[in-house]
Amino acid sequence: IGTLEELVEQLTWAQLGRHKKPILLLSIDGFWEPLCALLDHMEKLQFIRAGLTVQRLVAERSDEVLPMLRAAAHPVDAAQKEMAPAVAERL
């Protein structure tokens, strides 16, 4: 359960703008497919508000992980690292 909690925490932090790091799930034999389907379902029913969706990467094989992370990671300037004032206020 701890792994799931940590994953959801990182998704939440990305949603709140606390980080802009790529989030990647290694879904060997489709392990994370039910969670991805749940997140898609939550978005569809607007349980996750529009504009607050977090892009997640899903690799099916371990050799896909590093290339996917390298492609998703890009230099971020200091201004992009700043949390939105409205988000900072809520925290």
N, C-alpha and C positions, 0 to 999 in steps of 0.2 A: 504493500500500500504506500510505503514511503516514496518509492520511485514515481508513482502516479501523482502523489501530492507535490513532489518537486517539479514534475513536468507542468502541472497545472499552475504552480506558482510562477514559473518562468513565462508561461503563456500570459498570465495575468500581468506580470511586470512589463512585458512587451506591450500589452494592451494599454497600460497606463503610461507608457512612454519612459519607463525607468531604464530600459535598454533597447537597443536596436540590433541585437545579435541574432543571427539565424537560429531557428529552432528546428532540429532535425530528429526525426524518429527513425530508428532502424527497425523496420517491420519485417523481420525474418518470418517466413511462412505466414505472412498476413497478421502477425500478432497484434499490431496497433490498429488494424482496420476497423474493429468495432468502436474504438475511441474516436477515430477520424469520422466515422459515420455519425456518431453522437454529436460531435462538434458541428458537422454539416447540418444535421437536423436542428440543432439549437439555433444556428444562423438562419435557417429557412423559416423557423417559427418566430424569429426575432427575439428569442430569449437572449441572444447576444445582439446587442444593438448595432444597427448599421453604422459603419465607420469605426467600429471597435474590433473588427475581426483581425486576427493575427495570422499572417502567412506561416504555414508550417511546411517543412520539407519532409518528404517520406522516401527513404531509400529501402529497397528490398534486399540488397546485398551489401555486405560490408565494404566491398571495393568501390561502391558508389559514394560512400560517406565523404571522404576528403574532397573528391572533385566537386560534389554538390556544395559543400561548405565553402570551398574556394570560390566557386562561381557566385554564391550568395553574399559572401563577405566583400565589402568594398570600403575604401577609405571614407571616413566620416569626419567632417570638419567640426570644429568646436561648437559652432552654432547649432548643428544637428544633435549634438550630445546633450544640449540643455533640455530639461523637462519643460513641457508647456506650463505656463504660469497657472492656468486653471487646474491642471492635474496636481501641480506642486501644492497648491492651496488645499485641495481635497485631502492630500496625504498629511 
